[in-house]
Structures are given as C-alpha cells and as structure tokens.
Amino acid sequence: MKLVKTIFFVLFVFSVKSVFSQDTDGYLSYLKDNTFIYSEDEGIMPKTDYSRYRLFVTGEYHYREENSRIFLKTFRNLYHNANVRLILFEAGYAYGLVIQHYLETGDYESLKLVSESGQFDEYHYRFLKDFYDELPENDKFEVEGIDLDNYSVQGVFRYAADLQFRDTIMPEDLKLMLDEFDEIANNESYEVIQKSFGDIYLDLNQNSEKYKLLLKERYWVYKELIDKMRSSLSFDLYDYNRGKDSIAQTKRENYIYRSALNTIKKHPDVNYYGQFGLAHIGLSRFLIMDESSGVESFTAKLNTYERSPLKDSVCSIAILYFNDYYGDYNKLYYYWGNLSYNVSLREILPIKVYKILKKITEENRLYYVNLTKKHSPLYDFSVNNFQYLIFKR
C-alpha cells in the first residue's frame, strides 16, 4: 500500500510538472511573439484599431517620475491618432480646475499647489504643459478631475473657487464664508468640516440668479465645484488603498462613474484618456479584494453597462515596473505585498509572466504587450482585467 501511494505521488508530481511546463511554454511562445518596443509614433495598436475605443485608461503607481514620462508618451500618440482631447484625472474637480488654469496661463502658484498636494510631482504637469503649448490654439486638450473632492478642502478648493471670480469682484459675504471654511479646513476635524460647508452651498442655491449675472459662463463651473464638494463631503475619510470595506469601495467607484458620465456628456464629440491607480482599471477591483467581492471599477461600468455611452469601447492598460518585484525588498514585505498599494500588481499576473518578460527583454527599454490576440493564454485574464500591458524593463 505504501509503495502504491509512493508511485501515485511520483506520477502526480510528474503530471503537475508536465502541465506547468506546457503552461509556461504557452506563455513563453505568445509573449516572445507579441512583446514589442513601444514607439510613440506607432502606439500600442494599428491606427485603424483606435476607432474601436472612446476611453483609453492607464492604471499605474502614483508618485513616480517614470509614470509621468510613460503617460505623456502614451497620451501624445492618442492625441494625434485617436482624437483624444480630454484627460480624466484621479483627482477632485477642484484639482482639475487648477491644473487647467496652469496649462492655460503657466501660473506658478497653480503648479505649486497641485504638485505639493496632489498625486503627481511638478515635473508631471510641466511635461503636460510643454505638449499643451505645442498644440494649435483651436485644438488644445482639456483636463478634468472626476474623483472625490473631500481631499481638496485644504487650499485647493478655495483657490479653485477664487479662480471663477478672477474677472469680477467676489461678493463680500461669500468671501467671508470661504475664509471661514478655509480656516476650519486647516484647523478642525473632518466632522466639523463636513458640517461647515452647508452655508456655502445654501448661498449658491438661494442666490443663483445673482451668481449667473456675476459669473456668466463660469457660473456653471462654480456650481459644479460647489455641488461636487457637497457630494464629496458626504463621504467619510477612508484609506481606499488599504481598506477592505467593500461598501466604501463601491460608493467611491460609483461616484467616479457618475462623475465620468457627467463629463462625457459635456464633451460628446471627443475621446478620452484616463490616468488612475491600478485599482480603477479592468472589470473588477482586483488590488484589495478578490473578484468575489463584487466591487466593479468605474471603467467596468463604463464598458459593460447597457446605458453607458462608452459601452464596449474602453481600453484598459496596466503600467508595470520590474524593479518593484526584483529589487531589494525585505522578503516579508514582498510576500505581504497585498497590504501595500505599491507592490500589489504581483498578485495580478502569474509570476511566470514576469519571469518570461524579464528574460526576453532588455533593461531600460519601454515595451508593450497586447493580451487579447487570438490564442493568447492571457485572453480570459484580459477580459476581466486589462487588455494591454506597458512596462519599463
């Protein structure tokens, strides 16, 4: 009996090794044939294929200079070849207004404010402005923040509100309310901040005709700024990168989805480029919870909901860095990486894929892979997550 068990175990091991080898061979063959050096002129797909998509969205790690360089290389190609004219940022509406002001005017105070309190450093916006300045005056792109605004209460919101009154005189009573809110935002608890915004919201709603005359076309921007801040302040402060509360996660994704829809309705004749953390791309929120949690990303809803104006036209692209997985991390930190946003991508793709890509590519070069081609061993994965992979080797 013992001999039979031993023979069975040996046969099982050889069977597993054989299947694993075949699986690895399938990945190796496909990746060798479909991994290409990224060229800004050529992009990630033939120009004729761009017509399939309306939104191209990248998932990346924030606060990395290389992200900004890849972002710009991808965006410039999409601007020229896919009619992309609007960038959707993982930032509040107030941030988007300040970024847009910097692009249009070069105002250093705007640049300093968003780079010191946002998710990207100064070089990110400088790269973007350099491209903005190259474009014809009648064919510029725009940016808009579609995420929660409750993280912009300290400074950014007040600055964005002031921008709407830059061609006129702000009413004294509104100035006093904004001054008071700014003071509270910098010195009081979040619960106090939430309650204190009511006066500003009521002021706009009770005096809408006065503000329409005063602000003219900017009235609608100011109204959206106030409405989005009020809606955002109904959310509690929550660590969305490490939290596991599926209700909180779902509420935020739904907010971004509705915000994206609102922005798309305002700009129906162009295409879009989204820049977000990895958790917001694909067809499930896969960084913090597994697919059984049922928390869909906002891109999933845009791509699958019947009433979405972007149904079946969202292209999700993940950005990967090999030095996040083969660096000097402590082994415990490495294997408990699901607790850290910066190393969580290793839980998404099979580890053998990383090893193959590392083997068949050269260091310090930028590559891309289409995961959706016929006979791709990663096709099922791409349907539920992202369709393209861009990586710096």
C-alpha positions as CSV (number, residue, x, y, z in Angstrom):
1,M,0.0,0.0,0.0
2,K,2.8,2.3,0.9
3,L,4.5,1.5,-2.4
4,V,1.3,2.3,-4.3
5,K,1.0,5.7,-2.6
6,T,4.6,6.5,-3.4
7,I,4.1,5.6,-7.1
8,F,0.9,7.7,-7.1
9,F,2.7,10.6,-5.6
10,V,5.6,10.4,-8.1
11,L,3.2,10.2,-11.0
12,F,1.2,13.2,-9.6
13,V,4.4,15.3,-9.3
14,F,5.4,14.5,-12.9
15,S,1.9,15.3,-14.1
16,V,1.9,18.7,-12.4
17,K,5.4,19.4,-13.7
18,S,4.3,18.5,-17.2
19,V,1.2,20.7,-17.1
20,F,3.3,23.5,-15.6
21,S,5.9,23.2,-18.3
22,Q,3.2,23.2,-21.0
23,D,1.6,26.2,-19.4
24,T,4.9,28.1,-19.2
25,D,5.8,27.1,-22.8
26,G,2.4,28.6,-23.9
27,Y,3.2,31.9,-22.1
28,L,6.7,31.9,-23.5
29,S,5.7,31.4,-27.1
30,Y,3.0,34.1,-27.0
31,L,5.0,36.7,-25.1
32,K,8.0,36.2,-27.4
33,D,5.9,36.9,-30.5
34,N,3.8,39.7,-29.0
35,T,6.1,41.8,-26.9
36,F,7.3,44.9,-28.8
37,I,9.3,48.0,-28.1
38,Y,7.0,51.0,-27.6
39,S,7.2,53.7,-30.2
40,E,5.3,57.0,-29.6
41,D,4.6,57.3,-33.3
42,E,3.2,53.8,-33.7
43,G,1.5,53.4,-30.2
44,I,0.1,50.2,-28.9
45,M,-2.1,49.2,-31.8
46,P,-2.6,49.9,-35.6
47,K,-4.1,53.3,-36.2
48,T,-7.2,51.6,-37.8
49,D,-7.9,49.9,-34.5
50,Y,-8.2,53.1,-32.5
51,S,-11.7,53.6,-33.7
52,R,-12.8,50.7,-31.5
53,Y,-12.3,52.7,-28.4
54,R,-13.5,56.0,-26.8
55,L,-11.7,55.8,-23.5
56,F,-8.1,54.7,-23.1
57,V,-7.3,54.4,-19.4
58,T,-4.0,53.6,-17.7
59,G,-3.5,52.0,-14.3
60,E,-0.3,52.9,-12.6
61,Y,1.5,53.7,-9.4
62,H,1.4,57.4,-8.3
63,Y,4.4,59.5,-7.4
64,R,6.8,58.0,-9.9
65,E,8.6,60.1,-12.5
66,E,8.7,57.3,-14.9
67,N,4.8,57.2,-14.8
68,S,4.7,60.7,-16.0
69,R,7.0,60.0,-18.9
70,I,5.1,56.9,-20.0
71,F,1.8,58.8,-19.5
72,L,3.0,61.6,-21.9
73,K,4.4,59.2,-24.5
74,T,1.0,57.3,-24.5
75,F,-1.1,60.5,-24.5
76,R,0.7,62.2,-27.3
77,N,0.1,59.2,-29.5
78,L,-3.5,59.1,-28.6
79,Y,-4.0,62.8,-29.2
80,H,-2.6,62.5,-32.7
81,N,-4.2,59.2,-33.7
82,A,-7.4,58.6,-31.6
83,N,-8.9,62.1,-31.3
84,V,-8.3,62.1,-27.5
85,R,-8.8,65.7,-26.3
86,L,-9.8,65.2,-22.7
87,I,-7.8,63.8,-19.8
88,L,-9.8,62.4,-16.9
89,F,-7.6,62.5,-13.7
90,E,-7.9,60.6,-10.4
91,A,-8.3,63.9,-8.7
92,G,-11.1,66.1,-7.4
93,Y,-12.9,68.5,-9.7
94,A,-11.2,71.4,-7.9
95,Y,-7.8,69.9,-8.7
96,G,-8.8,69.7,-12.4
97,L,-9.7,73.4,-12.5
98,V,-6.4,74.4,-11.0
99,I,-4.4,72.1,-13.4
100,Q,-6.3,73.5,-16.4
101,H,-5.6,77.1,-15.2
102,Y,-1.9,76.2,-15.0
103,L,-1.9,74.8,-18.6
104,E,-3.6,77.9,-19.9
105,T,-1.6,80.5,-18.1
106,G,1.6,78.9,-16.7
107,D,0.7,80.3,-13.3
108,Y,3.4,79.0,-10.9
109,E,1.1,79.2,-7.9
110,S,-1.3,76.8,-9.5
111,L,1.5,74.4,-10.4
112,K,2.9,74.6,-6.9
113,L,-0.5,73.9,-5.3
114,V,-1.4,70.8,-7.3
115,S,2.2,69.4,-7.2
116,E,2.5,69.7,-3.5
117,S,-0.9,68.4,-2.5
118,G,-1.8,66.0,-5.4
119,Q,-0.7,62.7,-6.6
120,F,2.0,63.8,-9.1
121,D,5.1,65.9,-8.7
122,E,5.8,69.2,-10.5
123,Y,7.5,67.6,-13.5
124,H,4.3,65.7,-14.4
125,Y,2.4,69.0,-15.0
126,R,5.4,70.6,-16.7
127,F,5.7,67.7,-19.2
128,L,2.0,68.1,-19.9
129,K,2.2,71.9,-20.4
130,D,5.1,71.6,-22.8
131,F,2.9,69.5,-25.0
132,Y,-0.1,71.8,-24.4
133,D,1.9,74.8,-25.6
134,E,3.0,72.9,-28.8
135,L,-0.6,72.5,-30.0
136,P,-2.7,74.9,-32.1
137,E,-4.8,77.4,-30.2
138,N,-8.0,76.0,-31.6
139,D,-7.2,72.3,-30.9
140,K,-5.9,72.1,-27.3
141,F,-6.8,69.3,-24.9
142,E,-8.5,69.8,-21.5
143,V,-8.3,68.1,-18.2
144,E,-10.9,67.3,-15.6
145,G,-10.8,65.7,-12.2
146,I,-13.6,63.2,-11.6
147,D,-12.7,61.8,-8.2
148,L,-13.8,62.8,-4.7
149,D,-13.2,66.4,-3.7
150,N,-13.1,65.9,0.1
151,Y,-9.3,65.6,-0.1
152,S,-9.0,69.1,-1.7
153,V,-10.6,71.1,1.1
154,Q,-7.3,72.4,2.3
155,G,-6.3,75.1,-0.1
156,V,-7.2,73.6,-3.5
157,F,-11.0,74.2,-3.2
158,R,-10.6,77.8,-2.1
159,Y,-8.1,78.5,-4.9
160,A,-10.4,76.9,-7.5
161,A,-13.4,79.0,-6.2
162,D,-11.3,82.2,-6.4
163,L,-10.4,81.4,-10.0
164,Q,-14.1,81.6,-11.0
165,F,-14.2,85.2,-9.8
166,R,-11.0,86.3,-11.4
167,D,-12.7,88.6,-13.9
168,T,-15.1,90.1,-11.4
169,I,-15.5,91.0,-7.7
170,M,-16.5,88.3,-5.3
171,P,-19.4,89.3,-3.0
172,E,-18.2,90.1,0.5
173,D,-20.5,87.7,2.2
174,L,-19.2,84.8,0.1
175,K,-15.6,85.8,0.7
176,L,-16.2,85.7,4.5
177,M,-17.8,82.3,4.2
178,L,-14.9,80.9,2.1
179,D,-12.4,82.4,4.5
180,E,-14.2,80.8,7.4
181,F,-14.4,77.4,5.6
182,D,-10.7,77.6,4.7
183,E,-9.8,78.3,8.4
184,I,-11.9,75.3,9.5
185,A,-10.5,73.0,6.8
186,N,-7.0,73.7,8.1
187,N,-7.6,73.5,11.8
188,E,-10.7,71.4,12.7
189,S,-11.7,67.8,12.5
190,Y,-13.3,66.3,9.4
191,E,-16.7,66.1,11.0
192,V,-16.6,69.9,11.6
193,I,-15.5,70.5,8.0
194,Q,-18.4,68.4,6.7
195,K,-21.0,70.4,8.7
196,S,-19.4,73.8,7.9
197,F,-19.9,73.6,4.1
198,G,-23.7,74.0,4.3
199,D,-23.7,77.8,4.3
200,I,-21.7,78.0,1.0
201,Y,-24.0,75.5,-0.7
202,L,-27.1,77.3,0.5
203,D,-25.7,80.7,-0.5
204,L,-25.3,79.5,-4.1
205,N,-28.8,77.9,-4.3
206,Q,-30.6,80.9,-2.7
207,N,-28.7,83.4,-4.9
208,S,-28.4,81.5,-8.2
209,E,-29.6,84.4,-10.4
210,K,-27.2,86.8,-8.8
211,Y,-24.3,84.4,-9.5
212,K,-25.4,83.8,-13.1
213,L,-25.3,87.5,-13.8
214,L,-22.0,87.9,-12.0
215,L,-20.1,84.9,-13.4
216,K,-21.8,84.5,-16.8
217,E,-20.4,81.2,-18.4
218,R,-18.3,80.5,-15.3
219,Y,-21.5,80.1,-13.2
220,W,-21.8,76.5,-14.3
221,V,-18.2,75.7,-13.4
222,Y,-18.7,77.3,-10.0
223,K,-22.0,75.4,-9.5
224,E,-20.3,72.1,-10.4
225,L,-17.5,72.9,-8.0
226,I,-19.9,73.5,-5.1
227,D,-22.1,70.6,-5.9
228,K,-19.2,68.2,-6.2
229,M,-17.7,69.3,-2.9
230,R,-21.0,69.0,-1.1
231,S,-21.5,65.5,-2.5
232,S,-17.9,64.5,-1.7
233,L,-18.2,65.7,1.9
234,S,-21.0,63.1,2.4
235,F,-18.2,60.5,2.2
236,D,-16.1,59.7,5.3
237,L,-12.3,59.9,5.0
238,Y,-11.2,56.4,4.1
239,D,-7.9,54.8,3.1
240,Y,-9.0,53.4,-0.3
241,N,-5.6,51.9,-1.0
242,R,-5.5,49.6,2.0
243,G,-9.1,49.4,3.3
244,K,-11.3,46.4,2.9
245,D,-14.7,47.9,3.4
246,S,-16.5,46.9,0.2
247,I,-19.3,49.3,0.8
248,A,-16.9,52.3,1.0
249,Q,-15.0,51.0,-2.1
250,T,-18.2,50.6,-4.1
251,K,-19.5,54.1,-3.1
252,R,-16.3,55.7,-4.4
253,E,-16.3,53.7,-7.7
254,N,-20.0,54.7,-8.2
255,Y,-19.1,58.3,-7.6
256,I,-16.3,58.3,-10.1
257,Y,-18.6,56.5,-12.6
258,R,-21.3,59.2,-12.3
259,S,-18.7,61.9,-12.5
260,A,-17.2,60.4,-15.6
261,L,-20.7,60.2,-17.2
262,N,-21.3,63.8,-16.5
263,T,-18.0,64.8,-18.0
264,I,-18.6,62.7,-21.1
265,K,-22.0,64.2,-21.7
266,K,-20.3,67.7,-21.7
267,H,-17.8,66.5,-24.3
268,P,-19.6,64.1,-26.6
269,D,-17.5,64.7,-29.7
270,V,-14.0,63.7,-28.5
271,N,-12.3,60.7,-27.0
272,Y,-10.8,60.4,-23.5
273,Y,-7.6,59.3,-21.7
274,G,-7.9,58.4,-18.1
275,Q,-4.9,58.3,-15.6
276,F,-5.7,56.3,-12.5
277,G,-4.3,53.9,-10.0
278,L,-4.3,50.2,-10.9
279,A,-7.4,49.6,-8.7
280,H,-9.6,51.5,-11.1
281,I,-9.0,49.7,-14.4
282,G,-10.3,46.4,-15.7
283,L,-13.6,44.6,-15.0
284,S,-13.1,44.1,-11.2
285,R,-11.4,45.8,-8.4
286,F,-8.6,43.4,-8.0
287,L,-6.0,45.1,-5.8
288,I,-7.6,45.0,-2.4
289,M,-10.3,42.4,-2.7
290,D,-10.8,39.4,-4.9
291,E,-13.3,39.2,-7.7
292,S,-15.9,37.5,-5.4
293,S,-16.3,40.8,-3.6
294,G,-18.3,42.1,-6.5
295,V,-16.8,45.6,-6.4
296,E,-16.5,46.7,-10.0
297,S,-14.2,49.5,-11.1
298,F,-15.8,52.6,-12.8
299,T,-14.2,51.5,-16.1
300,A,-16.0,48.2,-15.9
301,K,-19.3,50.1,-15.6
302,L,-18.5,52.4,-18.5
303,N,-17.5,49.4,-20.6
304,T,-20.4,47.0,-19.7
305,Y,-23.5,48.8,-18.6
306,E,-26.1,48.9,-21.3
307,R,-26.8,52.6,-20.9
308,S,-23.2,53.7,-20.8
309,P,-22.2,56.0,-23.7
310,L,-18.9,54.1,-23.8
311,K,-20.2,50.5,-23.8
312,D,-17.7,48.1,-25.3
313,S,-15.3,51.0,-26.1
314,V,-13.0,51.2,-23.1
315,C,-9.4,50.1,-23.4
316,S,-7.6,49.4,-20.1
317,I,-3.8,49.5,-20.0
318,A,-1.7,48.5,-17.0
319,I,1.8,50.0,-16.4
320,L,4.3,47.7,-14.8
321,Y,7.8,48.2,-13.4
322,F,10.1,45.3,-12.9
323,N,12.2,46.9,-10.2
324,D,9.1,46.8,-8.0
325,Y,9.4,43.0,-8.0
326,Y,13.1,42.3,-8.3
327,G,14.5,44.9,-6.1
328,D,15.9,45.0,-2.5
329,Y,12.6,44.5,-0.7
330,N,12.6,42.6,2.6
331,K,11.1,39.2,1.9
332,L,8.3,39.6,4.4
333,Y,7.4,42.9,2.9
334,Y,7.5,41.3,-0.5
335,Y,5.2,38.4,0.3
336,W,2.8,40.5,2.3
337,G,2.7,42.9,-0.6
338,N,-1.1,42.9,-0.9
339,L,-1.1,45.2,2.1
340,S,0.9,47.8,0.1
341,Y,-0.5,49.5,-3.0
342,N,2.9,49.8,-4.5
343,V,3.6,46.1,-4.8
344,S,0.1,44.7,-5.3
345,L,0.4,44.1,-9.0
346,R,2.4,40.9,-8.4
347,E,-0.9,39.4,-7.2
348,I,-2.5,40.0,-10.6
349,L,-0.4,38.5,-13.3
350,P,1.0,35.0,-13.0
351,I,4.6,35.2,-11.6
352,K,5.8,33.2,-14.6
353,V,4.8,36.1,-16.9
354,Y,7.1,38.4,-15.1
355,K,10.0,36.0,-15.3
356,I,9.4,35.4,-19.0
357,L,9.1,39.2,-19.8
358,K,12.3,39.8,-17.9
359,K,14.1,37.1,-19.8
360,I,13.1,38.2,-23.3
361,T,13.6,42.0,-22.9
362,E,16.4,44.4,-22.3
363,E,16.8,46.8,-19.3
364,N,15.8,50.4,-19.5
365,R,13.5,50.0,-22.5
366,L,9.8,50.5,-22.8
367,Y,7.7,47.6,-24.1
368,Y,4.0,46.8,-24.7
369,V,2.0,43.6,-25.0
370,N,-1.5,43.1,-26.4
371,L,-3.0,40.4,-24.2
372,T,-6.2,40.0,-26.3
373,K,-4.9,38.4,-29.5
374,K,-6.3,35.2,-30.8
375,H,-4.9,32.1,-29.0
376,S,-3.5,34.3,-26.2
377,P,-3.1,32.3,-23.0
378,L,-3.9,35.5,-21.2
379,Y,-7.1,36.2,-23.1
380,D,-9.5,35.2,-20.3
381,F,-7.5,37.3,-17.9
382,S,-7.6,40.3,-20.2
383,V,-11.3,40.2,-20.5
384,N,-11.7,40.6,-16.7
385,N,-8.8,43.0,-16.1
386,F,-6.8,44.9,-18.7
387,Q,-6.2,44.4,-22.4
388,Y,-2.7,45.9,-22.8
389,L,0.4,46.0,-20.7
390,I,3.1,48.7,-20.9
391,F,6.2,48.0,-18.9
392,K,9.6,49.5,-18.3
393,R,12.1,46.7,-18.1
